[in-house]
């Protein structure tokens, strides 16, 4: 089969192996000790920031709050009485009815009572804070994992087992690596202020499961592997990317437009050169040296040797040599022949001007 060289666009991509990594993973633990009274979430569900999660028995801390408030009321009465005595001694000192030492002692008593009031208020605030800790809410929006503690159990702030784990999934990031030789090009694009698109591909590298943009680069190259880690952030609104999932990352550094493209199947190589079999007007074949530029998984950019609308051979090249006469067959013609013979058509073929067009003798 044959294909026709055409003008088109092709991207300059940098690829690397990556892992889907949440921007935030929260391990929720208790800050107070007590019995777990209620669990207000379902395993695996998404929760919004501030949503109630679990409740710890608040009654002991409510009692502590009431005790602290009662102590505050008692100490306020003591302070009030001390201030009354201080006022009386200040009046008497003007008449030389009391000594200066008694007055100073009473002033110290008032100061001591005022400090006691501050301590009581701190105890009240601590009790209120513990009551707040009894009602645990989600610190972020994300997905909850499996339940780790059941209602009725006693939980402790010093326990090693958390209550639950929340993972942020929208947005989510992909951390991937690129060879150090490609780092200068990436840094140059970032310094130029360009937005660098990044796609997350499946294991086969054929299907895009998430798209976003490059966020940041690591601050040093790993000397053991000669690679640099990068982070891309993706909206993940369809929840296609899952934390710790393996992906192939594809980063677009440049888009070349209006270049000459041919299918990769048309490119031939030997020890000395890269060439194609060019079909001339008389249907004879000519070996044409070519210089390639950017290459993706389907097409190759031809920098020199081929111009748009030239016809090149993509299949059956093992039986060709310079001057051989061929009968060009376009992919749509091959599809028609296969249908007539009941033979399944090959996968991922395109029309005469498509990037996957082929040829046969």
Buried (B, 14 or more C-beta within 10 A) or exposed (E): BBBBBBEBEBBBBBBBEBBBBBBBBBEBBBEBBBBBBEBEBEEEEBBEEEBBBBBBBBEBBBEBBEEBBEBBEEBBEBBEEBBEEBEEBEEBBEEEEBEEEBBEEBBEBBEEBEEBBEEBBEBBEBBBEBBBBBBBBBEBBBBBBEBEBEEEEEBEEEBEEBBBBBBBBBBBBBBBBBBBEBBEBBEEBBEEEEEBBBBBBBEEEEEEBBBBEBBEBBEEBEEEEEBBBBBBBBEBEEEBBBBEBEBBBBBBBBEBEEBBBBBBBBBBEEEEEBBBBBBEEEEEBEBBEBEBBBBBEBBBBBEEBBEBEBBBBBBBBEEBEEEBEBEBBBBBBBBEEEEEEEEEEBEEBBEBEBBBBBBBB
